[in-house]
Amino acid sequence: MTSPFAETDIREIEADDAPTRFARGWHCLGLLRDYADAKPHAINAFGTKLVIFRGTNGKINILDAYCRHLGGDLSQGRIEGDEIACPFHEWRWGGDGRCKQIPYARRVPPLARTRSWPTLEQDGMLFVWHDPEGKPPADEVTIPRIEGAGGEEWTEWHWYTTVVNTNCREIIDNVVDMAHFFYIHGALPTYFKNVFEGHVATQYFKSEAREDYPAPEGQPKMLGSSSVASYYGPSFMIDDLLYHFEHGDQQTVLLNCHYPIDANSFVLQYGIIVKKSATLPDDAAMQAAIALGDFVKLGFEQDVEIWKNKARIDNPLLCEEDGPVYQLRRWYDQFYVDVADIEPAMVDRFEFELDTTRPHEAWQQQVAENIARQAKSAGTPT
């Protein structure tokens, strides 16, 4: 039987290979407490291997891991004062990337220098600056401080790390994707807006609880959530996230960050802190952070399962109720070109608020159908 559609009517998926160039910007490598010991740590990032070590002066240093002498892996060496000694011939490298001494040599070759990576220690986290042009970070792109982090009124970070085997653009697309919150994460969105300007991309989001997803027995009933989540640069999102419960609101800060391993894999990290209250002592607050963190962890695992099986697509087919995917990707492109090649359209202010009327009506109907189906399965009247 002949198809009624001409070959030209078929929407083909277009997808170039993932870029081998890595994004310019600050990238979080995890919590400072994980680098507090007197040992070197290896990190695979930006298509290479790095070594992280804290000298006796207390400063954390990041260097290329492979010794410029004969290629020894510095992450397998040892820390000597403020230097790291190569396990191969004990060439000793300082945090500035210069070889400070060679125990068996009369002098150090003048060209004995390796790459030293700019670092930022802030709010209990370690950041590294990556720039393909080799330029230092500008002040205006510094990661903002997180109010409450490290303070007595908030819990410590509850942190998760996982490796995702796909290009990191997939996680960025979520900034504009309202519909997946219903289908993947069990939320019922009521408000959704995006604002892109400069190096910041923000998502404003409100949701109601779904009646077909009742709270676990013994847990307080959640009424919904409100969120203002901003990417500061290509890889670090701060989400001021407010959970609304029957007994009151729970203020949290959720971090969603990543760094690329190579073109087709990245390390996804997410952490959460919870504000304590008079009715929530320290231990209970930390347990709340862990419980909410586990809830967030479930959501990320749901995303990862999608990313593992989906195709890369450069020409997504969108409907009116989809978010500004193309505009977001245009904003994201600024981090993959030289600074001189950044176009105004990549950084000019852009606002887009989705009309949630139609999707909210459709989702409420689906929730009602799910409740009826659950009641019928349980043998209870509706």
N, C-alpha and C positions, 0 to 999 in steps of 0.2 A: 504494500500500500504506500502510495506516495504521500510524503508529509505535506500538509497544507501551508507550511511555512517555508519561505525561501531561505537558502543558506545565509543570506545577508541579514535575516531577522534574528539570528541566534546571537545572544550576548556572550562573547568569548571573554574568558578571564585573561587579563594582561598582568604580567608580573616579571619585572626585571630581577636579577639576582640581588640579594641583600648587599648593601654597601660594605666594602671592606674598610672604608674609612670609619673611624669612631668619633662619636660626638664630642664637641668641645664643651667643657663645663666641669663643675664640681660633681664628683661621684662619691657616695658614701660606701665605705668598705666595712662598716659594722661598728660595734661598740668598742670604746676605748678599753674597757675592762678586759676584753679578749686579747689585747696586746700588751697587758700590763706586766707580764712576766719578763724575765731577762733572757728571752730566747728569740731567735729570728723566726719570722712567719712568711710562708710562701703564698702568693696570690697570683692566680692566672687571670689576667685582665688586659683588655685592649690588644689582643692578639699576641701577647708576650707574657713573660713571667716576671713578677716583682718580688722584692724582699722588703719586709717591714721589720724595723727593729727600734727599740727605745734605748738610747744611750744613758750613761750615768748622769748626764745633765737633765734627764727627764723628757727630752724632746723625742718624739717619734719621727723616724726617718724612713723614706721610701726610695729605693734604688732599683735600677734594672738588676735582675737576679744573677745574670751571668757575668762572671768576672772577665774584664777586658784583657786579662793576661792570657790564659789558655782555656777560658770558658767554664771554669768551676762554678758550681751552683752556690751562691752566697747564702741562700736560705738553709744550706746544710752546714754552714760554718758556725762560728761562735762570736759573741759580742765581747769586745775588749775595750772597756771604757766607753768612749763615744764613737768607736769604730767597729766595723764588722770584718772579721778575718776570714778569708777564703779557705775552705777546707782542703784545697789542692796544694797551694804553696804559701798560704798565710799572707798574701798581699792584703793590707788592711785599708779599708775604704771608709771615709768619713761621710757624714750625712749630706755634705755639700757635693758629693760625687767625686771628690779628689782622693787619689791614693795617698795616704799619709805616711806610710812606711812599708818597706819590704825587709823583713828581718835579716835576710842573707845578703842584701845588696847594699852598696855604699851610698847609692842615691836613687831617688825615684825618677823614672823617665818623665820629662815635662808634659808628655801627652797622656799620662796615666789619669784619665778622667772618664767617668761613666755618667749615665743620666741620673740626675736627682730630680724627684718629682715633688712639686709644691704640695704641702699638706695643710690641713685645717683641723684643729681639735676643738670641738664645740658641742655643748649640750650632751656630753657623754659619748659622742660619736667621732669617728675618724673619717675625714674626707681627703680625696686626692684630686688634683687638678689635671685634666687632660686637654691638650691642645695640639692638633696636628701641625700647627705653625710654630709651635715651641714658644709662644708668647705667655707671659705671666698673667694671672687672673686680674681682671679689672675690679675695682672696688664695688661697682654697681651690680655685679653679679654674685656677690658674696651671699651665702645661704643665711637667711634671717635667723635671729635667735628665737628659740621656742619658749614662750612665757610658761613658767611652771616647771620646765625640765630641770631636775636637780634640786628643786625646792622641797621644803618639808610638807607642803600642802598637796603634793602629788606623789604617786608611786614611782618606783624605779621603772626603767624600760623593761617590758616583756617582749622578747625579740624572737623572730623566726627567720630562717634562711633556707632557700631551696634553689636548685639549678633548673632552669627552663631551657629546653633545647629548641629554640626558635629565635628569630631576630627580635630585638627589644622594641621595634616599632609596634608590635602587637599589643603590648601593655599600654602604650601611649594612646592608642585608639579608644581605650575605655573612657577617656576624659569626656568624650562627646556622645557616648553610647548609652542613652537612657533606657532603651528597651531591654537590654540584657539584664538590667537590675531585676526586672520582673521574671524573666524566663530562666535566668541562671541563679540569681541570689535570693529569690523569694520575697523581694520588696514590692511595694505598690507605690511607684513614684507619683507625686502630686505637683512637683515644681522642678524645673530643670532649665538652667541657663549657663552659657559659657561666655567668658571674657578672655580674650588674648591680647596682650600688650607687652611689647618689649620681649624680655626673656621669660615672662610669666604667663602661664595658662591656667585659668581658674574654672572650676565647676561648682555651681551652686545647686544644691540638691535637697529636696524634702520628700519624705515618704511616709505612708501609713503602714501600720501592721496589717498583715493578711489574716483574715479570720480562718482561712483554710490551713494556716500554719500555726496552730495553737502553741503557747509557751509550754515547755516541758513541765511536768508535774513538780510542784515545789518551787518553781522559778517565778519571779514577778512578771506580770504581763507587760509586754512592750507595746506602746501605742504608736511608735514611729521613730523617725530620726530626722535631724537637720544637719547639713554638712556644707562646709566651705573648704574645698580642697584645691590647693594650688601647686603646680609644678614650678619650681624655681630652677630654670634650666632644663636640660633634657632628661634628668633621671631622678630628681629628688622631690617628692610630693609631701607637703604638710597638710593634714586634714584636721581642721577643727570640727570634731564630730560630737554631736549632742544626741544621746539616746533619751527618748521620752518614755518613762515607765509610769504605771499607775500611782506609785508612791512619790514620784518626782523625777527630775531630770538627772542624768549622769553625764558629767562633762569629761570628755576624753580628747587626747590628741593621738591621731593615727599617722604613722609614717609609712609611706610606700616608696621604696627606692630600689635601684638596681645599678649594676655595672656590667658591661659586656665582657664576656670571656673571649669570644671571637664573633664573626659575622652571624653565626647561627646558634648562639647560646648566650645566656646571661645568668647572673646570680640575682635572684629576686629576694629582697629583704623587706620585712615589715615589722614594725614595733608599735607598742601602744603604752601610754601612761594614762592613769585615771586620777581625777581630782578627788581627794579625800573630803569627808564631811563630818559634822558632829555625830552623825548617826552611822558613820562608816570608819571605824578605827583602822589603824595601819594594816593589820593582818587581813581584815575584811576587804579593805581597799585593794590590797595586792591580789587577793582571790578574785575580786571583781575584774581587775585588769587581766588576770589569766583567763577568766571565763569569757570576757569580751574578746580577748586576743584569740582564743580558740575559735570563737564564732567568726572572727575575721579570717582566720586561717582556713576555715572551711570554705569561705567565699573565694579566697585566692586559689585554693585547690580546684574549685569548680572552674575558674578561669583557665588554670593551667591545663586541665583536661581538654578544654576547647582548643587552646593554642596548640597542643600536641597533635591535634588531628585536622586542623583547618589548613586551607591553602593560603599562601601569600597572595594578596590581590591588590594591584595598584589602581584598578578602575572599578571600585565598588559601585554596585547598582543601588541607588538610594531611593527611598520614598519620602514624602513630605514630612512624615513624623520622625525621620532619622535626624541625627545631629549633624553639625558642620564638619564632617570627616575631612573633606578636601581642604578646608580652611585650617584645620588643626595640623594636617600634614604639611601645609605650606609654612605654618609657624615653626614646626619641628625641623624643617629643612635648614633653618638658619644655623643650626648647630653642626651641620655637615658641609658647610662651605667656608671658604676663607672669610674673615671679617670684612674684607674689602668687597666681597661679592654678596653681602647680605642686601636683599632688596627691601624697599619700604613695605611692600605687601606682606613680608614675613614678620614684621615687627609693629606695624601700625595697629592701633586699637581696633578690635573687632568684637562685637557683641551679638549674641544670638540667644533668644529665649524660645524654647519649644512650647507650642500650644499642646498642653497635656489633656485637653478635653476629650478628644476621640480615644486615645489610648487608655485613659483612666476609665471611661465608660466600658470599653471592651474588656479590660482586666477585671473590673468589678463583676461583670457578667460571668467571666471565667471562674472567678473565686466562688460565686454563688453556685455554679455548676459543680465545682469540686466539692463544696460542702454537701450538696445534695447527694453526690456520688458516694462520699464518705459515710453519710448517714444511712444510705441504702445498703452499703457493704456491711455496716455495723448492725443493721437490723433495727435502727431507731427511727421514729417518725420525724419528718422534717416540718 
